[in-house]
Amino acid sequence: MEEPRSGDQKQQDERPAEDWRSTVRSVIEEYIAGEKRQTEPAYKAELVEERRRRETLERRVNELVEENRRSKQIAEESDRGAQIRAELQRLGVSKVDLAFRAVKDDIVRGGDGSLVARTGEGERGLKEYLTAFVQENPELLPPRIAGGSGASSSPAAAGRSYGPDLERIRPGMSPEELQRVREQISQVAAQNLRGE
């Protein structure tokens, strides 16, 4: 059996245990601090690399967003131009490009997506605006065909002969005359098809 220890001896026995604990604690703390110092530069380098990658991706996303916006704007302008030109052609305008350049700045896309013209009186529909524009500018329409009983023929038309003399067509014509008559008939037919 062990002898009971006195209070002083008990205190002395506890001190080496406390010293031992504090020594182990300090060794562990030094080890952790050393590991931290070794891994900290790697973490910092990794964070810097991640930040650089994130900034690169953000820059690329912003570029794509801007490119998409430009593409949509170009497509919208193209669609708007096509609709205006189609309506001008429907109204019978012969100088479509000239008329388009004159009206394109006045026509915009409205809140509901339809094309409207902004005028001094307010907004007007595309068809209404273009119809009024064409009526105000008849020089954009094709020239009217002059005709009727009082119309005079142009010098170019007066110099042309419109066909063979019917009295000259007869049985037994020479092959040269027959060929000339056929050519004249084909010329008249071609002129009629072209509307001359």
DALIN-V953203 format. One line per field, one symbol per residue. ss: DSSP state (A for helix, B for strand, O for the rest). phi: phi as a letter, one per 40 degrees, with the letter a starting at -180 (. if undefined). burial: 1 if it has 9 or more other C-alpha atoms within 8 Angstrom, else 0. Layout:
BEGIN
ss=???
phi=???
burial=???
END
This chain:
BEGIN
ss=OOOOOOAAAAAAAAAAAAAAAAAAAAAAAAAAAAAAAAAAAAAAAAAAAAAAAAAAAAAAAAAAAAAAAAAAAAAAAAAAAAAAAAAAAAOOBOOAAAAAAAAAAABBBOOOOOBBBBBOOBBBBAAAAAAAAAAAOAAABOOOOOOOOOOOOOAAAAAOOOOOOAAAOOOOOOAAAAAAAAAAAAAAAAAAAAOO
phi=.ccccccccccccccccccccccccccccccccccccccdcccccccccccccccccccccccccccccccccccccccccccccccccccgccbcccccccbdccbbccccgccbbcbcchcbcdccccccccccbcccccccccahccccccccccccbciccccccacgccdcccccccccccccccccccgc
burial=0000000001000000000000000000000000000000000000000000000000000000000000000000000110011011100010010011000100111000001111000001110011100100000110000000000000000000001100001000000001001001101100100000
END
